[in-house]
Amino acid sequence: MNVQTPVFRHLRGTLCGALLLPALGLLDHTAWAQGFTLPQQLIDATQEFLERSVSQYLERTSIDARHEVSVNRLDPRLRLASCDRPLTTELESPAQPVGRVTVRVSCQGSSPWTVFVPGQVRLYRDVIVAARPLKRQERLSATDVTLAERDVGLLTQGYLTAFEQILGHKLTRSLMPDQPLTPAHVEVAEVVRKGDQVVISAQSGSISVRMPGEALTDGAPGQQIRVRNQASGRVVKARVTGPGQVTVAM
């Protein structure tokens, strides 16, 4: 005889409820996943977009570099409507996919939305750094500098990658060992100094004239300096073309 006492019915109800709760929870989670765009979907879309953008940037600029892409974690409580179309992604800032970046992720479907996802692109290149302590006005030689790998996204003041950009130039400020050189750190060194004897050249068509002169100011190639014509005593403006060489217009 099957007799179910009140106590037995209570225990059966409790046991069935305990078994059903996990299943109900699973159904709730599935319904949530179907009704919303998960934060991980935004992260994955951003990661794929940045990887593709960096590869295209390196190919377009012919830059030899390695890169790392990371996307910031998003609040797991973020709830965006499920998108019935593929997500669209575009770089919001900066102009190039280097350094700290922000990607605009959008849904253009029946329930449109837009969210901005932050990330970081680390671009590692060999850049010129000081090999030893260097003083201001020091003229650079091959023993003063070396190449070292740096994340150029952090070098906001710029950087240099070729030795011919700096050898023979002079420093505008002092540098510490391993400090990257920037374009602002170097300037063309003077090849003519005040008091130097120079050759003044002037040319007009087939006519060429050369005369001795004295530099009254220092000058680097391409700069204009004051020069005294030793034959006439006149002071003229001349453009430095090389060591001991200047030209004037006729």
N, C-alpha and C positions, 0 to 999 in steps of 0.2 A: 504494500500500500504506500502510495506516494503522499506523504503528509508534509506540507511546508509550513513550518511554524513562522510566526512573525519575525523571530530572530534570524531564521534561515533566509527569509525573503529580504531582510535588511542587508545581510552579508552578500547575497547574490547581487543586489543593486549596487552596493559599494564596489564589488569586484568588477562588474561590467563597466561602471563609470571610470575606474582606474585604467581599464584597457582601452576605453574609447578616447580618453583625453589626449594621449599622444597622437592618435590618428586625426582627431579634430585639429590639433595644433599643426600637423603636417598639411592638412587641407587649408588652414588659414594662411600658412606660409606660402603655399603654392598659389593661392588666390592673390596674395600680395605681390608675388613675383610676376604674375600675369598682368596685374593691373598697373604696375609701376615700372619705370626704368631704374634698374639697380645702379648704385654708385660705381660698382665694378665695371659696368658697361661703359660708363663715361671715362673711367681710367683707361680701359683697354682701347677705346676709340682714340683718346688723346695720345697714348703711347704709340699706336700704329701711325698716326698722322705725323708725329714728331720724327719718328724713325725715317719715314719716307721723305719728309721735308729736309732733314739734315743730309741724307744721301744725295738729294737733288742739288742742294746748296753746294756741297763739296764737289760734285761733278761740274756744276756750272762755273765755279770759281777756280777749278783745278788746284784746290788746296789739298796738300798731303797732311792728313790729320786723322787721329782716331777720336771717337766720340762715345759718350755715355748719356743716355736719356733716362730721366726719372720723373715720375708724376706724383704730385702731392696726394696724400690720403684725403678722402672726402668724408664728410659727416655721414655715418651709416644711416642716420635718420632722414637723410635727404629723400624726398618723395617727388618724383616727376612722373607725369602721365606716360604710360607705355606708348612708344612711338610706332605707328603703323607704316613708317617709311624708314629707309636707312638714315642713320645720323649723319649730319654734315659737320665738318670741322674746318676751321681756318685759323691762321695765326692772328691773334689780336694785337700782341706786342711782344718784343720789338719788331723792327722791320725784317730782321733775319733770325733764323732759329738758333741763336747762340746766347748762352747765359740764362738768366731768369726769364721765363716766357709765360705767356698767358694764351690759352687756346679757347676759342669760342666754339662750343659744342651746341648744335641746334637740332631741333626736330621740326621738320616742315610738314608734318602730317596733319591729321584732323584735329589734334590737340597740341598746337605748336608751343614750344618753349625754347629758351636759350639759357645756358649756364656757362660760366667762365671757369676753366680748370687751370690751375697754376702748375708749372713744372720747371724743370731745369735741364738745359743741354750743356754738358761739359765737352768742350772742344780742345783737345790736347795737341799742341804744336811745339816744335823746337824753336825757341826764341833766343835772342842774344841777351846774355846776362854778364855782369861784371865778374871777372875771374879773381879779382883782388880789390882792396879799397882803392878807389880812384878819386883824384882831386879835380876840382873845378879848373877849367882851362887846360887840362892835360890833353895832349894829342894822343889819339888811340892807335895802338898797334895790335897785331894779331895775338900777342901774349897777354893783352889786357882783358880780353873777352873770351867767352866760350858759349856753346849752345846747351840749353837745358829745356826739358819738357815742362810746359806750363799750361794751365787751363786759361786760354786766351779770353774766355768770357769774363774773367775777373780782371783783366788788364784794360780797364776803362780808359786809360790815358793813351792807349795804343801800344804797339810793340814793333820790333824789327826782327827780320829773319835772315837777312843776307849780310855777310861781312862787308861787301863792297858799299853798303849803305853807310858805314861808319868809319872804316879804316882811313886814317889820315885826318879825320875830323877831330874837333876838340869838344870837350864837355862843357856844358853850360852850368853844371852843378856837380857836387860830389856824389859818389855812389858807394854803396856798401857791397861786399861780396854777395853774389847770387841775386842781386837786384836787377830786374829786367830793364833794358834800355828802351826808352820811348823816343819818338821823333823829336820831342821837346828837349831831350837830354843832349843832343848833338847839333853842332852847326859847322859849316864849312870853315876850315882853318885858313888864316891869312897866308897868302903866298908872297905878299908884298908888305913890308913893314915901313913905318915912318923913317925917313932918312935913307932908304935904299936907292941905289942908282938904277934907273929903269930905262928901257927903250920905248919911246913914244912912237907909235905907228899911226899913219893916217893914209887913207886910200880913197880915191874917187875915180871910178872907172879903171882905166889902165894906168893911172898916175898913183904912185906909191911913194910916201915920204917917211923917213925914219930919222929921229933926232934923239939926243940924250936928254934925260930928265931926272928929277929927284922927287920921290914920293913924299908928300906932306902928311899923309894919313895911312893907316893900315888898310889892307883890302884883301878880300877873298875873291876867287874867280867869279866874274859876273857882277861884282860890285863896282860902283863908281867911287873914285877917290880924287883928291886934289893933287895935282902934279905941277911942278915948276919946270918950264921949258928952259934948260940951261943955256940954250943959244940966244933966246930972246929975253929971258927973265920973266916972261908972262906965266901966270898961274892959270891952268886950265883944268877942266873936269875930264877924266879919262876912265875907261872901263878896264878893269883887270882881266887879262886873258890867260895869264900864267905867271910863273915865277919870273919877276923882273920884266914883265911885258904888259904894256897897256896900249889901248887904242883910243883915238879921238876922231870925231866926225870932221870932215873937211867942208 
